Amino acid sequence: MSDELNELQSITHQYRRSLEAYEARTGRAPQTVDSRGSGEEKEKFAKMDADLTAVELLAQNKALEARLAKIENQPTLTPRPSTSRVEDSEAYRNAWFDGLRRGSFNEMRAIMGVATSGATVTGATTVPTDFERRVIELMYNNSPIRSVATINNVDSKRTIPVEAALPTAALVAENGSISASDPTFGTSISVVPYKFVCATKMTQEFIEDAYGQGSVGTGMEYVARKVALALSRKMNEYFEIGTGSSEPQGIFHSSASSNTVDIGGGGSGNAWSDDITADLLLDAIHSVGPQYRQSPRFRWMMKDSCLKVVRKLKAGSEYIWTMAPDRGQSATSAIPGLIWGVPYLVSENSAEATTSTNGTIYAVVGNFEYFEIFDRTGITTFIDPYSSASTHCTTLYTYARTDSHSMNPAAFCKITA
């Protein structure tokens, strides 16, 4: 990946030289080039932006491919010392795939025996272990926020008490008395694994060809990738902007952060592209306590259009965006860079830089160890061979359940309009 980083560094150097030339010629701040520059300058900088994005995405994809290859080279299943699931067996896997091909799961239910004898919904099945594993692995790797959040596996809905205050500590004299106290648990968070579903329509020809190429592999590997990508992108949307009411709580929801920096200085609805400054970004970092800033999961998160503006900001004569050390940054943060020395994640769903609605949250900075995702163990499939039978298609419904919460809003700061 060093070639891509070297090319990125070269383009970035040229980019900054051009910004400095623009600033020297016009006397204006570099970020105004998009709105006040000449037509030739706008075209030049647009091309540079495109080149930067292309190189950054190439570096990201190569790092992700290497990460997936490492996972695939590892043992796929953990041996169970005392019990084994029938879903782990090759017989179940072949029966599941054959049932998908024929639109009938009678043979598979015979293998399952008592475990499914009481099933009342035709076509509701548990996916074979290797297919489930591929979907879950790929789903995790397609979500930037999962790379830094705390992931929990839960088996049911539950309520988690959240600590509101620490025990009391004091300096006492030798032989002095000590007053013990308990931490205060003032609030509780209810974890409700909300259901996400992906519907995948497959032609009969695709199913038969996939079956002929080796059961749950080859063709179904492709299906697993598409299912994982669809589920992860939809989940990631709610991990970012979910309201927390009948859906997961997103990191960009106002309640997820207790610290706030207002770029308008009073909630006047200023746009990020016009009013964000290097000092405001530094204020946001220091709004979060130093005990949280020391974590390796301390990150920025913002839209790519907001990041573009930040990359043009200076503190004195130095840009606040710098290249990150080559330590796998591109695999988790999409772009190998630092803002005031802090790595960042690129959000797909947060506000654009030009939005000027009062109260808009443009960026969040904080310790993502305190943003927790709660996955319901396992995934479920439902086969529908009937609804699209007239076009010789079978629909595979894949269900996964999850929830997310900011467990400690003090560990985050939001930047708002």
N, C-alpha and C positions, 0 to 999 in steps of 0.2 A: 504493500500500500504506500510505500515511500515515494514512488513516482507520482502518485496523485497528490500527496501532501506537498511535494516539491513544486508541482505545477500550480497548486493552490497558493502556495507562498509567493510564487512568481507573479501570478495574476493579482494577488492582494497588494504586492509592492507597487505594481503598475497602477492599480486602482487608487492607491493612496497618493502616488505622485500626481496623478491627474486631478484628484480632489484638491491637493495643495495648489496646483496651477490655477484651478478655477477660483479658489479662495483669494489667491494673489491678484488675479485679474479683476475680480468683481468686488472684493472686500466683503463678500457675503459668506455666511456659514456654509460648510460643505453640504449639509442636508437639504439646502434650497435648490440644488442643481436640478432636481426632478421637476420643480415648478417654475424656476426662474432662469434656467440655463438656456443657451441657444439651441436651435434645433439640432445642430451637429453634435453639441455636447450631450443632449438628451439621448440621441441615438448611440453615441459612443458609450455612455454609462449603462444604457439598457443592454448593449452587447456584453459589456463586462459583467453585469449582473447575471446574464444567462450563462456565460462561461463559468463563473464562480459556482452557480447552482449545479451545472452539469458535472463539474469536477468533484464537488462535495458529495453529490448523490452517488457518483461512481465509487468514491472512497467508502461511503456508507454501505453500499451494496456488497462490495468486496469483503468488508469486515463482517457483514451479516452472513455471507456465504461461508466464510471461514468458521464462524461461530456455529452455524448449523451443521457443517461437516464434522466439527468436533463432537457435537451432540450425537450425530448419527453413528460415529465410530465407537461410541460408548455402548455398553450392554443395554439392551432395550427394556428388559424386564427385571425386577428385583425378585429373587426367589422368596417364596413364602415358606417359612420353616414348618408351620403346623397345618395350614389350610391352603387350598388352591381353588381359584374360581374357575368355573366351567368356561367362562368367557376367554380364559387364557389358552384354551385347547385349540389345536389345529382342526379338530372335528367341528367344533362350534364355529370357528372362523369360516370354514368351507361351507357349512350349512347356512350361515348368515348370508354369505355371498350368493349361494345358490337360491336362497329364498328371495333375495333382491332380484335376481335374474328372472325367476318364475313368478314373482308376486305372491308367493305363498311361503309361510314360515312354519308349517306343520312339522316338518322334519326337525327344524331347530328346536321347537318346543318339546319334541320328543326327547331330544338330547338334554334339554334343561330339566325335564321331568317335573317333579313336584314344584320346583321354583316358579314355573310359569303356568302350572295347570289351572290356576284360578284366574288367569288373565281374561279380562272382559273386552279389551280394546284390540281389535284385529290389527296387526301390523306394528304394535308397540314393542320395541325390542331394545336390548342393551347391545351396544356396538362391541365388536371384538376388541380385545385389549390393545392390539397393535394399532388398529385404526384410531381408537380413542387416544392413545399415546401420541400419535402423529398430529392429530388435531390440536391437542392441548399444548404440545411443544411449539408448534408453529404459531398458535394463537398467542402464546407468551412472547415469542420473538418478534411478532409484528406490532407490538404495543410499546411505544417509547416509555410511557409512564410506568408500565410494569417493571421496567429494568431498574428502577430506583425505589419504587414503592415497596411496602411490606406486604407480602402475600400470605394469606391464611387460608387453610382448607377447613370448612365447617360442614357438619353433617345435618344441620337443622337450623331453624330460626333461633336466635339467641339474643339476650340482652347483656351488654358489657358495661360494667361500671367504669367511669372515667375519673381518674384522680384529679381533684381540684386543688389540693394543697399538700405540701410535703410535711413529714413529721418535724417537730420543733427541735432545733439544734442550738446549743448555747455553750459559752465558755464558763467553766466553773472552777472554783479553787480546789486544791488538793483536799480530798475527803469531803468535798462539797456534795450537796444533794443534787440528784438529777431528776427532773420531771419528764417522764416519758409521755409521748403523744402518738396518736395514730394518724396516718395520712387521711385526708378528707376526700371521700368519694361523693362529690356533689351532684353529678349528672350521670345519666346512663344513655348508652347508644344502642338502639335496637338494630341488629343485623338481620336483614330480610333478603335472602338470595333471590333477586329479581330474575325473571326468565327471559333469555334472549334466544331467538330461534332463527335458523337459516334454512330456507327452502331451496333445494338444489334439484333442478329438473334434468333428468338423464334420458337420452334416447335408448331404445332397446338395443340398437346396434352398438352403442358405446358400452353398455353393460355386458353384452355377450363377448365383445372384443376384450374387455378388461378381464372377464372371467377366464377367457382362453389364454391370457398372458400370465396367469399365476395367482388367482384368488385375490386376497387383499394386498395388492401391490400394484405397481405400474399405473394402470388407469385409476385405481382408487387412491393412489398417492396424489394424483392430480386433483381429485375431488377433495381430499383432505386439505390440500393447500388452499383451495378456493374457499372451502367452508371456514377454515381457520382465519383467513384474511377477512372474510365478510364479518364473522363474529367479533374478531378483535377490533376492527375499525368501529363497529357499532358500540361495543363496550367502551372503547377508548373515548368516544364522543361523550358518553355519560360520565366517565371518569374525569373528564375535563369540565363539562358545562352542566352536569346533572344538578337538579334542584334539591335532591334529597327528599322530596315529597312524592311517594309512590314510584320512586326511581332512585338509583344511586346518587350520592352527593359528589359533585365535581369539585376539583381543586379551584376552579374559577368562580364558584358560588361565593357570595359575600360572606356567608357564615364559616367558610373554611379557613379564613385568615382573620386574626383579631387585630393585626397591625395594618395601617393604611397610609399610603403616600398619595396625595391628590395633585396631579400635574397642573390643575387649574388654580390651586391655592384656595379652594373654597367651593368646590363642586359646581363650577360654571360650565362644564361640558366641553372642555378644551380637547382638541384632537391630539393623539400621540404624535403624529407626523409633524405637527406645528410646534408643540410645546414641551416635549420630553427633553430633558437635559442630562448631561453626565452627572451633575450634582444630585438630581432627583433619584437616579439609579443608585448612587452611593448611599443616599438617605434610606432607600428601601432596604439595602443590605444591612445597614446598621440599625434598622428598626427591629430586626430579629436578634434575640439575645445571643451573645458570643458562645454560650454552651451549645447552641444549635448550629452555629456557623462552622464549627470545627468538624462536623460530620462529612465523610466523603459523599454523602447523598445530598449535600446542600447544592441546590440547583436553581437556575432561572427556568421559567417556562413562558413562552410567548409565541405569537403568530409570526410567520416568516416575514410578512410585510413590516411588522414592528422591529424584527431583528435587522432588516435592511436599513432602517433609519438609525438604529443603535450603532451599526458598523461605521457610520459616518460621523459619530460624535467624538469630540476631543476634550481632553483635560489639558489646558494649555496648548502645547504643540503636539501632544501625543494622543493617538487614538486609544479609546478605552477598550476596544475589541482587539484581542491579541490571539495569535495562533496558540493552540493547546499543545502540550507535550504529546508525543506519539505514545499514548497509553490506552488505546482502544476507545478513545473518546467518540470517534465517529459512529461506533456500533450502538451507543446508547443515546447520544445527543444529536444525531443526524448531521451535525456540522462540527468539525474539529476546531473549536474556538472557545475563548473565555471572555466574559464581560466583567470588567473590574476583577479579573482573576477567578471568577466563578463560572463553572461549566453551565451549559443550558440544554434544554429540550425544546424542540420545535412543535408547537401545537397546531393541529389541523382545524380546530373548532372554535378557538377564542376570537376576540374582536380584531378587526382589521385596523391598521394604523390610522386610516382616515376617518374612522367613526368618531363622532363628537357628541354622542348622547350622554347626558349627565348620569354618572354612576357606572358607566361602562368599566369593566375590569380588563385592562390590556395585558398585564403581566403579573406573575406571581414568583416570588423568590422565597425559598425556605428549605427546611430539612424534610425531604420526602420520605424519610424513615417513618414519619408520623402520619403519612397518608397511607391508609391500609385498605387493601382489597381483600374481600372475603369470598372465595370461590366455593360453591357447593361441590362436594366431591363427585367426580364422574360426569359424563354426558349421556344423553339419551337420544335415540333415533326413532323416527316413526316413518314407516313406508306407506306411501299412497300410490298403488298401481292403477287406480281406477279413474281419478279425476281427469287425467290427460291421456287415457287409453286410446282415444280416437286419433291421437297423433303419435301413438306408439312410444309414449314417454312414461317414466316412473318418477315420482317426486320423493326425494329423501329429505325429511325434516330433521334437523339436528338441534337439540336443545342444550343450552348451558345456562347455569344460574350463578349470579354474582352480585355483590354489593360493594360499595366503597364509602369511606368516611375519612374526614380529617379528624384525627384523634386528639390533636393538640394544636388549636388555631394559633397559639402564641409562637409556634415554630415557623409561621409563614407571614409574609407581608404582601399585600396586593397594591398595585398601582392603578388608580382609577382616574376617570375624567372629572 
